[in-house]
Amino acid sequence: MKSDKVVDAKKLACPMPIIKTKKAINELQPGEVLEVHATDKGAKNDFTAWTNSSGHELLKQVEEDNVLTFWIKKG
C-alpha cells in the first residue's frame, strides 16, 4: 500500500507510538496516508481507538515478524 510518510515506532511502549503518529499525521494533508511500524502489542487497540476518536481512517493493519504495520488516512 502506498504511503506518504512512514513512522518507525518499533521498540516504543505505549503511549509513544500514538504520540509519534499524532505528530506525524499533523504534517500531512487530508487524504494522505501515514504508515506506522510498531512492536507494542497494545498498539492494535490503541490505533483502532485513536483513529475512531480523531476522525482519521485506519485503512489496513498487518502483523509480520512481530512488527505491526498500520496505514492511516488523514481525515
LUMKOL-353711 format. One record per residue (C-alpha): x, y, z; residue in one letter. Coordinates in steps of 0.5 Angstrom, whole numbers, plus 2048, in hexadecimal, padded with zeros to 3 digits. Example, Ala and Ser with C-alpha at 12.3 -4.5 7.8 and 13.67 -1.06 7.14 Angstrom:
2
ATOM:819:7F7:810:A
ATOM:81B:7FE:80E:S
END
This chain:
75
ATOM:800:800:800:M
ATOM:803:807:7FE:K
ATOM:804:80C:804:S
ATOM:806:813:804:D
ATOM:80A:813:80A:K
ATOM:80D:80D:80F:V
ATOM:80E:80D:816:V
ATOM:812:808:81A:D
ATOM:80F:807:821:A
ATOM:813:800:822:K
ATOM:815:7FE:829:K
ATOM:811:804:82C:L
ATOM:80C:803:831:A
ATOM:805:806:832:C
ATOM:804:80C:831:P
ATOM:80A:80D:82D:M
ATOM:807:80A:826:P
ATOM:801:80E:827:I
ATOM:805:815:828:I
ATOM:809:814:823:K
ATOM:804:812:81E:T
ATOM:800:818:820:K
ATOM:806:81D:81F:K
ATOM:807:81A:818:A
ATOM:800:81A:816:I
ATOM:7FF:821:817:N
ATOM:805:822:812:E
ATOM:800:81F:80D:L
ATOM:7FB:822:808:Q
ATOM:7F4:81F:809:P
ATOM:7F3:819:805:G
ATOM:7FB:817:805:E
ATOM:7FD:810:808:V
ATOM:801:80F:80E:L
ATOM:805:808:80F:E
ATOM:807:807:816:V
ATOM:80B:801:819:H
ATOM:80A:7FF:820:A
ATOM:80C:7F9:824:T
ATOM:808:7FA:82A:D
ATOM:802:7F5:82A:K
ATOM:7FD:7FA:82D:G
ATOM:7FE:7FF:827:A
ATOM:7F9:7FB:824:K
ATOM:7F3:7FD:828:N
ATOM:7F7:804:829:D
ATOM:7F7:805:822:F
ATOM:7F0:803:821:T
ATOM:7ED:807:827:A
ATOM:7F1:80D:825:W
ATOM:7EF:80D:81D:T
ATOM:7E8:80D:81F:N
ATOM:7E8:813:824:S
ATOM:7ED:817:820:S
ATOM:7E9:817:819:G
ATOM:7EE:813:815:H
ATOM:7ED:80C:812:E
ATOM:7F1:806:813:L
ATOM:7F2:803:80C:L
ATOM:7F6:7FD:80E:K
ATOM:7FA:7F9:813:Q
ATOM:7FE:7F3:813:V
ATOM:803:7F0:817:E
ATOM:809:7EC:814:E
ATOM:80F:7EA:818:D
ATOM:80D:7ED:81F:N
ATOM:80C:7F4:81B:V
ATOM:805:7F7:81B:L
ATOM:804:7FC:815:T
ATOM:7FF:801:814:F
ATOM:7FC:805:80F:W
ATOM:7F8:80B:811:I
ATOM:7F5:810:80C:K
ATOM:7F5:817:80F:K
ATOM:7ED:81A:810:G
END
